[in-house]
Amino acid sequence: MKEIVASGDLKIGMFVSDLDRPWIDSPFLLQGFVIEDEETLDRLRGLCRYVAVDPARSVGEQQRARPVDDVSSRVGDSLRGRARPAPVVASGDGARLPDFLQILRTIRSGRLDELSKFNGDDGSRDASRSRLAAHSDRIRERTRVERELIEVAPRFESTRVALDRVLDDVRQNLSPDLGTLREGVEDMVRSVARNPDALLWLTRLKSSHEGSYQHALHASVHMMIFARSLGMGEAITQMLGLSGMLHDVGKLRLPSRLLQKTARLTSIEYEIFKTHVDFSLAILRDSPGVPKEVLEVVERHHERFDGSGYPRGLAGDKIGMFAEVAGLVDSYTAMTNAREYSSVYSTHQALEDLIKLRGTKHRESLVDQFIQCIGIYPVGSLVELNTGEVAVVIGQNRIRRLRPRVMVLLAPDKSQNTYPPLLDLLYDPLTPAGEVYAIVRALPPDAYGIDPQEFYLG
């Protein structure tokens, strides 16, 4: 049953299902949403005298089960009966790009000092975080991806620079200083705890020609996210994050022609390629302060569950859980990363290939848990909605994996949305026809001629 609540009585965790005015006259892009912070509360109180709240869709202390005889008030019926405008932001006066897209473009341009303009008022973000921590898991891991991008982007950039310095030291046969890199990994672990989707987006913003660090960053971020989803502690998550940064450092000792080869490696070339593991171990053993667990992951992450891996042909439990996690993530990120010597898979294709490797190259239960972690529709993947619109997944919903948060890039006729609207499918937004929005299929990354550089980077 919907309830009419005076705006002064609204609380964090309430689900706002209707306003006392048409949605199109409000600044809110979502037609129905959970109040997650003080900023949203203030905007509602400044705009509305009262709103309709759905207790059954609220969270934390504000959630109450929907009664069997769901009889709504007359005011609720009146509000619900209003025509709901199409979930597309008008392109006339007052139209603007979503903060999410503006933040991505600001980060990609390198203007990190400008990110503060997207913040709410001083300290309100931290204050609302502490209040949200008292609510259910649905909110606790829902620091908005926009906010987390602002928070972690400068730290991510400094970590990228630290990794590049480490790799430069290795190229010059110097012993790398890992101190700054380890500090960066610690920052990223904390970011993963707040909202893992932000780091996933930051790894996607880096183009394929930007340096040797690209695959290492992808692997590190995915290892940390997977470790956390498996319930591993902060220390282990940090160890795996550092392992991801350094796991293939020995490839810098291989001939560049071998790494850049586009054809299949010959048997002799493949044997040479496998020696990068020995090079990695030699480099890291000469570096002070590298944990033995990192060395073990680096040594074993190419081993496979069925014993077909290298360098020792270990199988099953002899590989070790940490190295199994690293090996699975390395396989996935290798498929989805732009490399000179292999074609690039979409995230959906990569997950389908991992499913085929269940029980052979990788432990079945681990593959299943990884797919649960990443989601059927991973962050950054394209999907088609039941309206014919095309959207990109911008954030996962940890409770209902098939109902992510999306940004609608193309209209039903596949024309571009100048001002792409955001939809959180968790809250069952309605199409113009009154049906609940749903994803009907995953799409390849270049579907309908979509250019990620145009949409994400400007």
C-alpha positions as CSV (number, residue, x, y, z in Angstrom):
1,M,0.0,0.0,0.0
2,K,1.3,3.4,-0.9
3,E,1.3,6.1,1.7
4,I,1.2,9.8,1.4
5,V,4.0,11.4,3.4
6,A,4.7,15.0,4.0
7,S,8.1,16.0,2.6
8,G,9.3,17.1,6.1
9,D,8.7,13.5,7.3
10,L,10.7,11.7,4.6
11,K,13.6,9.5,5.7
12,I,16.6,7.8,4.1
13,G,15.6,4.4,2.9
14,M,12.0,5.3,1.8
15,F,11.0,4.4,-1.8
16,V,9.4,7.5,-3.5
17,S,6.9,6.1,-6.0
18,D,5.1,9.4,-7.0
19,L,5.5,13.1,-6.5
20,D,2.8,15.8,-6.0
21,R,3.6,17.0,-9.5
22,P,4.5,15.4,-12.9
23,W,7.9,13.7,-12.9
24,I,8.8,15.7,-16.0
25,D,8.6,18.9,-14.0
26,S,11.2,17.5,-11.5
27,P,15.0,17.1,-11.7
28,F,14.7,13.4,-11.0
29,L,15.6,11.1,-13.9
30,L,14.2,8.0,-12.3
31,Q,10.4,7.6,-11.9
32,G,10.6,6.0,-8.5
33,F,13.7,5.7,-6.4
34,V,15.1,5.0,-2.9
35,I,16.1,8.0,-0.9
36,E,19.8,7.3,-0.4
37,D,21.3,10.5,1.1
38,E,20.6,13.9,2.6
39,E,21.1,15.7,-0.7
40,T,18.1,13.9,-2.2
41,L,16.1,14.5,0.9
42,D,16.8,18.3,0.6
43,R,15.8,18.3,-3.0
44,L,12.5,16.6,-2.3
45,R,11.7,18.9,0.6
46,G,12.4,21.9,-1.5
47,L,10.3,20.7,-4.5
48,C,7.3,18.9,-3.0
49,R,4.9,19.3,-0.1
50,Y,4.1,15.6,-0.1
51,V,5.0,12.4,-2.0
52,A,3.7,8.9,-2.3
53,V,5.9,6.3,-0.5
54,D,5.8,2.5,-1.1
55,P,6.8,0.8,2.2
56,A,7.2,-2.6,0.4
57,R,9.9,-1.2,-1.9
58,S,11.6,0.8,0.8
59,V,14.7,-0.6,2.5
60,G,16.1,-1.0,6.0
61,E,13.9,0.3,8.8
62,Q,11.6,1.9,6.3
63,Q,10.6,-1.4,4.7
64,R,7.3,-3.1,5.5
65,A,5.8,-6.1,3.9
66,R,3.0,-5.4,1.4
67,P,-0.4,-6.5,2.9
68,V,-2.4,-9.1,1.0
69,D,-5.3,-6.7,0.4
70,D,-3.4,-3.9,-1.1
71,V,-6.0,-1.1,-0.9
72,S,-4.6,2.3,-1.8
73,S,-5.8,5.6,-0.5
74,R,-7.8,7.8,-2.8
75,V,-4.9,10.2,-3.1
76,G,-2.6,7.3,-3.9
77,D,-5.1,6.2,-6.6
78,S,-5.2,9.7,-8.0
79,L,-1.4,9.9,-8.1
80,R,-1.0,6.5,-9.6
81,G,-3.5,7.2,-12.3
82,R,-1.5,10.1,-13.8
83,A,0.0,9.5,-17.1
84,R,3.7,8.6,-16.6
85,P,6.0,10.5,-19.1
86,A,8.3,8.5,-21.2
87,P,11.7,7.9,-19.4
88,V,13.6,10.0,-21.9
89,V,15.1,13.4,-20.9
90,A,13.8,16.2,-23.1
91,S,16.4,17.9,-25.2
92,G,14.9,21.3,-24.9
93,D,15.6,24.0,-22.3
94,G,17.0,22.7,-19.1
95,A,18.1,19.3,-20.6
96,R,21.5,18.1,-19.4
97,L,23.8,15.1,-19.5
98,P,23.6,12.8,-16.5
99,D,26.3,13.4,-14.0
100,F,27.5,9.9,-14.6
101,L,28.4,10.7,-18.3
102,Q,29.9,14.1,-17.4
103,I,32.1,12.5,-14.7
104,L,33.4,9.8,-17.1
105,R,34.3,12.5,-19.7
106,T,36.0,14.7,-17.1
107,I,38.1,11.7,-15.8
108,R,39.0,10.6,-19.4
109,S,40.1,14.1,-20.3
110,G,42.5,14.1,-17.3
111,R,40.8,17.1,-15.6
112,L,40.6,15.3,-12.2
113,D,40.7,18.6,-10.3
114,E,37.3,19.5,-11.8
115,L,35.6,16.5,-10.2
116,S,34.8,18.4,-7.1
117,K,32.1,20.3,-8.9
118,F,30.0,17.2,-9.0
119,N,30.1,16.8,-5.2
120,G,27.3,17.7,-2.9
121,D,28.0,20.1,0.0
122,D,31.1,19.6,2.0
123,G,31.0,16.5,4.2
124,S,27.4,15.6,3.3
125,R,28.7,12.6,1.3
126,D,30.6,11.1,4.3
127,A,27.7,11.9,6.7
128,S,25.2,10.2,4.5
129,R,27.5,7.2,4.1
130,S,27.6,6.7,7.8
131,R,23.8,6.9,8.0
132,L,23.3,4.5,5.1
133,A,25.6,2.0,6.8
134,A,22.8,1.4,9.3
135,H,20.4,0.2,6.6
136,S,20.1,-3.0,4.8
137,D,22.7,-4.5,2.3
138,R,20.7,-3.1,-0.5
139,I,21.9,0.4,0.5
140,R,25.1,-0.5,2.3
141,E,26.9,-1.4,-1.0
142,R,25.1,1.3,-2.9
143,T,27.4,4.2,-2.7
144,R,26.4,5.6,-6.0
145,V,28.9,4.8,-8.8
146,E,29.0,8.6,-9.6
147,R,30.1,9.4,-6.1
148,E,32.7,6.6,-6.0
149,L,34.1,7.6,-9.3
150,I,34.7,11.1,-7.9
151,E,36.3,9.6,-4.8
152,V,38.6,7.0,-6.3
153,A,39.6,8.5,-9.7
154,P,42.5,10.5,-8.4
155,R,43.8,7.5,-6.3
156,F,43.4,5.2,-9.3
157,E,45.4,7.6,-11.5
158,S,48.2,7.8,-8.9
159,T,48.2,4.0,-8.7
160,R,48.5,3.8,-12.4
161,V,51.5,6.1,-12.4
162,A,53.1,4.1,-9.6
163,L,52.6,0.9,-11.6
164,D,54.1,2.5,-14.7
165,R,57.2,3.5,-12.7
166,V,57.6,0.0,-11.4
167,L,57.4,-1.4,-14.9
168,D,59.9,1.2,-16.1
169,D,62.3,0.2,-13.3
170,V,62.0,-3.4,-14.4
171,R,62.8,-2.4,-18.0
172,Q,65.9,-0.7,-16.8
173,N,66.9,-3.7,-14.7
174,L,66.4,-1.8,-11.5
175,S,64.9,-3.1,-8.3
176,P,61.4,-1.6,-8.2
177,D,60.1,0.3,-5.2
178,L,56.6,-1.1,-4.5
179,G,55.7,1.1,-1.6
180,T,53.5,3.6,-3.5
181,L,52.0,0.8,-5.5
182,R,51.0,-1.0,-2.3
183,E,49.4,2.2,-0.9
184,G,47.4,2.5,-4.1
185,V,46.1,-1.1,-3.8
186,E,45.0,-0.4,-0.3
187,D,43.0,2.6,-1.5
188,M,41.4,0.5,-4.2
189,V,40.4,-2.2,-1.8
190,R,38.5,0.4,0.2
191,S,36.9,1.6,-3.0
192,V,35.8,-2.0,-3.8
193,A,34.1,-2.2,-0.4
194,R,32.1,1.0,-1.1
195,N,31.1,0.3,-4.8
196,P,33.2,-2.0,-7.0
197,D,31.6,-0.7,-10.2
198,A,33.6,2.6,-10.1
199,L,36.9,0.8,-10.5
200,L,35.5,-1.3,-13.3
201,W,34.5,1.8,-15.2
202,L,38.0,3.4,-14.6
203,T,39.7,0.3,-16.2
204,R,37.4,0.6,-19.2
205,L,38.3,4.2,-19.8
206,K,41.9,3.4,-20.6
207,S,42.4,2.7,-24.3
208,S,44.6,-0.1,-25.6
209,H,47.6,2.0,-26.5
210,E,48.1,3.6,-23.2
211,G,50.8,1.3,-21.8
212,S,51.9,-2.0,-20.4
213,Y,49.9,-1.5,-17.3
214,Q,46.5,-1.9,-18.9
215,H,46.1,-5.7,-18.4
216,A,47.7,-5.6,-15.0
217,L,45.2,-3.0,-13.8
218,H,42.2,-5.0,-15.2
219,A,43.5,-8.1,-13.5
220,S,44.2,-6.4,-10.2
221,V,40.7,-4.8,-10.0
222,H,38.9,-7.9,-10.9
223,M,40.9,-10.0,-8.4
224,M,40.0,-7.6,-5.6
225,I,36.4,-7.5,-6.6
226,F,36.2,-11.3,-6.8
227,A,38.1,-11.8,-3.5
228,R,35.6,-9.5,-1.7
229,S,32.6,-11.3,-3.2
230,L,34.1,-14.6,-1.9
231,G,34.2,-13.2,1.6
232,M,38.0,-12.9,1.8
233,G,39.4,-10.5,4.3
234,E,41.0,-7.1,3.6
235,A,44.6,-8.4,3.9
236,I,44.0,-11.2,1.4
237,T,42.2,-8.9,-1.0
238,Q,45.1,-6.5,-0.9
239,M,47.5,-9.4,-1.5
240,L,45.5,-10.5,-4.6
241,G,45.3,-6.9,-5.8
242,L,49.1,-6.6,-5.6
243,S,49.5,-10.0,-7.3
244,G,47.3,-8.8,-10.1
245,M,49.5,-5.7,-10.6
246,L,52.7,-7.9,-10.8
247,H,51.5,-11.3,-12.1
248,D,53.0,-11.0,-15.6
249,V,55.8,-8.5,-15.0
250,G,58.3,-11.1,-16.4
251,K,56.8,-10.5,-19.9
252,L,58.9,-7.4,-20.1
253,R,61.9,-9.7,-20.4
254,L,60.4,-11.5,-23.5
255,P,61.2,-10.4,-27.1
256,S,58.7,-7.7,-28.2
257,R,58.1,-9.6,-31.5
258,L,56.8,-12.5,-29.5
259,L,54.2,-10.4,-27.6
260,Q,53.2,-8.5,-30.7
261,K,52.8,-11.5,-33.0
262,T,49.2,-11.8,-34.3
263,A,49.4,-15.3,-35.6
264,R,49.3,-18.4,-33.4
265,L,52.6,-19.1,-31.6
266,T,54.7,-22.0,-32.8
267,S,55.6,-24.7,-30.2
268,I,59.1,-23.3,-29.8
269,E,57.7,-19.7,-29.4
270,Y,55.2,-21.0,-26.8
271,E,57.9,-22.6,-24.8
272,I,59.8,-19.3,-24.8
273,F,56.6,-17.4,-23.9
274,K,56.1,-19.6,-20.8
275,T,59.5,-18.6,-19.4
276,H,57.9,-15.2,-18.4
277,V,56.9,-16.9,-15.2
278,D,60.5,-17.6,-14.2
279,F,61.4,-14.0,-15.1
280,S,58.6,-12.7,-13.0
281,L,59.7,-14.7,-10.0
282,A,63.3,-13.6,-10.4
283,I,62.3,-9.9,-10.6
284,L,60.1,-10.1,-7.6
285,R,62.4,-12.1,-5.4
286,D,65.0,-9.4,-5.9
287,S,62.4,-6.8,-4.8
288,P,62.3,-6.1,-1.0
289,G,59.0,-6.7,0.8
290,V,57.2,-8.9,-1.7
291,P,55.0,-11.3,0.3
292,K,55.5,-15.0,-0.2
293,E,51.8,-15.3,-1.0
294,V,52.2,-12.9,-4.0
295,L,55.2,-15.0,-5.2
296,E,53.0,-18.2,-5.0
297,V,50.2,-16.5,-7.0
298,V,52.6,-15.3,-9.6
299,E,54.2,-18.7,-9.9
300,R,50.9,-20.7,-10.2
301,H,48.4,-18.4,-11.9
302,H,48.9,-20.2,-15.2
303,E,48.3,-23.7,-13.7
304,R,44.9,-25.2,-14.6
305,F,42.4,-27.3,-12.6
306,D,42.8,-30.3,-15.0
307,G,46.6,-30.2,-14.8
308,S,47.1,-28.7,-18.3
309,G,48.7,-25.5,-17.2
310,Y,52.3,-24.5,-16.6
311,P,55.0,-24.3,-15.4
312,R,54.6,-27.4,-13.1
313,G,51.4,-29.0,-14.4
314,L,49.7,-28.7,-11.0
315,A,46.1,-29.8,-10.7
316,G,43.1,-29.4,-8.4
317,D,43.8,-28.4,-4.8
318,K,47.6,-28.4,-5.4
319,I,47.3,-25.1,-7.2
320,G,45.9,-23.3,-4.1
321,M,42.8,-21.1,-3.9
322,F,44.5,-17.8,-4.3
323,A,46.3,-18.9,-7.5
324,E,43.0,-20.4,-8.8
325,V,41.3,-17.1,-8.3
326,A,44.1,-15.3,-10.1
327,G,44.1,-17.8,-13.0
328,L,40.4,-17.5,-13.6
329,V,40.5,-13.7,-13.5
330,D,43.6,-13.7,-15.7
331,S,41.7,-15.8,-18.3
332,Y,38.7,-13.5,-18.2
333,T,40.6,-10.2,-18.4
334,A,42.9,-11.6,-21.2
335,M,39.8,-12.3,-23.3
336,T,38.3,-8.9,-22.7
337,N,41.4,-6.8,-23.0
338,A,42.8,-5.3,-26.2
339,R,46.0,-7.1,-27.1
340,E,48.2,-7.1,-30.1
341,Y,48.3,-10.9,-30.4
342,S,44.7,-11.9,-29.7
343,S,41.1,-10.8,-30.6
344,V,39.0,-9.1,-28.0
345,Y,35.8,-10.6,-26.6
346,S,32.8,-8.8,-25.3
347,T,32.2,-9.4,-21.6
348,H,29.2,-11.6,-22.4
349,Q,31.3,-13.7,-24.9
350,A,34.0,-14.1,-22.3
351,L,31.6,-15.3,-19.6
352,E,30.2,-17.9,-22.1
353,D,33.7,-19.1,-22.8
354,L,34.4,-19.5,-19.1
355,I,31.2,-21.6,-18.7
356,K,32.6,-23.9,-21.4
357,L,35.8,-24.3,-19.3
358,R,34.0,-25.3,-16.1
359,G,35.4,-28.4,-14.6
360,T,38.4,-28.5,-17.0
361,K,40.6,-25.4,-17.0
362,H,38.8,-23.9,-13.9
363,R,37.0,-25.3,-10.9
364,E,33.2,-25.4,-11.6
365,S,32.2,-23.8,-8.3
366,L,34.7,-21.0,-8.8
367,V,33.4,-20.2,-12.3
368,D,29.9,-20.1,-11.0
369,Q,30.9,-17.7,-8.2
370,F,32.8,-15.5,-10.6
371,I,29.8,-15.1,-12.9
372,Q,27.7,-14.3,-9.8
373,C,30.2,-11.7,-8.9
374,I,30.5,-10.0,-12.3
375,G,26.9,-10.4,-13.2
376,I,25.2,-11.8,-16.3
377,Y,25.3,-8.3,-17.7
378,P,28.7,-6.9,-16.5
379,V,29.4,-3.2,-16.0
380,G,30.0,-1.6,-19.4
381,S,28.2,-4.2,-21.4
382,L,25.4,-3.2,-23.9
383,V,21.9,-4.6,-23.6
384,E,18.7,-4.3,-25.5
385,L,15.5,-3.5,-23.6
386,N,12.0,-4.7,-24.2
387,T,11.2,-1.3,-25.7
388,G,13.8,-1.7,-28.4
389,E,16.0,0.9,-26.7
390,V,19.7,0.1,-26.3
391,A,21.4,0.8,-23.0
392,V,24.8,0.3,-21.3
393,V,25.1,-1.2,-17.9
394,I,26.5,1.4,-15.5
395,G,26.1,-0.4,-12.2
396,Q,25.2,-3.8,-10.8
397,N,22.3,-4.5,-8.3
398,R,23.8,-6.9,-5.9
399,I,20.4,-8.3,-4.9
400,R,18.8,-8.8,-8.3
401,R,21.6,-9.4,-10.9
402,L,19.2,-9.3,-13.9
403,R,18.0,-5.8,-12.9
404,P,21.1,-3.6,-13.2
405,R,21.3,0.2,-13.4
406,V,21.5,1.3,-17.1
407,M,22.0,4.4,-19.2
408,V,19.8,4.4,-22.3
409,L,22.0,5.3,-25.3
410,L,19.6,4.6,-28.2
411,A,15.9,5.2,-28.7
412,P,13.6,2.4,-30.0
413,D,14.3,3.5,-33.6
414,K,18.1,3.2,-32.7
415,S,18.6,7.0,-33.0
416,Q,21.0,8.4,-30.4
417,N,19.7,10.0,-27.2
418,T,21.4,13.4,-26.9
419,Y,20.7,13.3,-23.2
420,P,20.8,9.6,-22.2
421,P,18.5,8.9,-19.3
422,L,19.3,6.6,-16.4
423,L,17.1,3.7,-15.3
424,D,17.5,1.6,-12.2
425,L,15.8,-1.7,-13.2
426,L,15.8,-2.8,-9.6
427,Y,12.8,-0.5,-8.9
428,D,10.7,-1.7,-11.9
429,P,10.4,1.6,-13.8
430,L,7.6,1.6,-16.4
431,T,7.9,2.0,-20.1
432,P,5.6,4.5,-21.9
433,A,3.2,1.6,-22.6
434,G,3.0,0.9,-18.8
435,E,5.0,-2.3,-18.8
436,V,8.0,-2.9,-16.5
437,Y,11.3,-2.3,-18.2
438,A,13.3,-5.5,-18.8
439,I,16.5,-6.6,-20.6
440,V,15.8,-9.0,-23.5
441,R,19.3,-9.7,-24.6
442,A,23.0,-8.8,-24.4
443,L,24.6,-7.1,-27.4
444,P,28.1,-7.0,-28.8
445,P,30.2,-3.9,-27.9
446,D,29.8,-2.4,-31.4
447,A,26.1,-3.1,-31.8
448,Y,24.1,-0.6,-34.0
449,G,27.3,1.3,-34.7
450,I,27.7,2.5,-31.1
451,D,31.1,4.2,-30.6
452,P,32.1,4.0,-26.9
453,Q,34.6,6.9,-27.5
454,E,31.6,9.1,-28.4
455,F,29.2,8.1,-25.6
456,Y,31.6,7.6,-22.8
457,L,34.5,9.9,-23.6
458,G,32.9,12.7,-25.5
